[in-house]
Amino acid sequence: MSTTPQVQAAPQISEIQIGEGAGSLFGTLVTGSGKAANPVLILAGSGPTDRNGNNPLGITAQSYRLLAEALAVQGVSSLRVDKRGVAASAAAASSEANLRIATYAEDARAWASKLRQETAARCVWLLGHSEGTLHALLAASHNEEVCGLVLVSPVGRRMGDILREQLRANPANAPILDEALRIIAKLEAGQTVSAQGMHPALLPLFRPSVQPFLVSMMSIDPAQLVRDYSGPVLVVQGTTDIQTSLADAQRLGEARPGVRVEIVDGMNHVLKTAPAGRAANAATYANPDLPLAPGLVERIVAFIRR
């Protein structure tokens, strides 16, 4: 007897908006088919990173688009969004100087509610990547619309400590390192720094308009947020990530009992397979044709289906 192979229905793609006028935020809903699972809200990392995982500073890896498509193949719906001030949501930020970490957390809460309404789900998962893990942790606090958290390439320590490590890790920063460390110390103390006399190479990172946001971030201890959140938490970290480290993931995993930590061998910060060497690793940031690291999506789907 011959059997007819089952053809999986193509995912449905919809453009979603919240807000009105210049304050509107925009995202893409990908509706998966097959076995039901609660949907996932994908929250982008730092800087002007858009809903697809791209960034005008040279990142075109399409990591979030690939993630959404892979989740849909597994039957999991997802919503990925342009942050306030980025891409289609650019007009929603009147001034960079007015942005705070709490701004993005409030937007994440609004998107979670919108996703739950659009999918008629009981609750939604928040998947934060890099800095987006902080947005997810803050948005999940006392929020019954959230099923749980998936923290990928997470910020596991205070931001000041991570910036110091990243700056020290690059030998090219030697001429500006002392000045950068002094600026970080000021920001940690809640003080802003004048741009007058600042080395031009430090202005992209510490420009005056972004300093209030950095101050708001540096006051947060991610491990404490994990301790304060009682829902299920999955932490996923790659072994060749040159921006966040195994130490970040381990610190969150040790924050309280019940946090699951998954290590993906060979995965870097843009969720691709990459060598540990900085130059070859960074080259993957501009390659949209590389697939996601094997095992990443399977680990996420297995966790949220538990």
Salt bridges, closest charged atoms under 4 A:
GLU15 OE1 - ARG51 NH1 2.76
GLU69 OE2 - ARG65 NH1 2.75
ASP82 OD2 - ARG51 NH2 2.77
GLU96 OE2 - ARG207 NH2 2.61
ASP107 OD1 - ARG84 NH2 2.80
GLU118 OE2 - LYS114 NZ 3.33
GLU131 OE2 - HIS135 NE2 2.91
GLU145 OE2 - ARG116 NE 2.74
ASP161 OD1 - ARG164 NH1 3.07
GLU165 OE1 - ARG157 NH1 3.07
GLU188 OE1 - ARG164 NH2 2.36
ASP221 OD2 - ARG227 NH2 3.97
ASP221 OD1 - ARG251 NH1 2.82
ASP241 OD2 - HIS269 ND1 2.85
ASP248 OD2 - ARG157 NH2 2.86
GLU262 OE2 - ARG260 NE 2.95
GLU262 OE1 - ARG299 NE 3.07
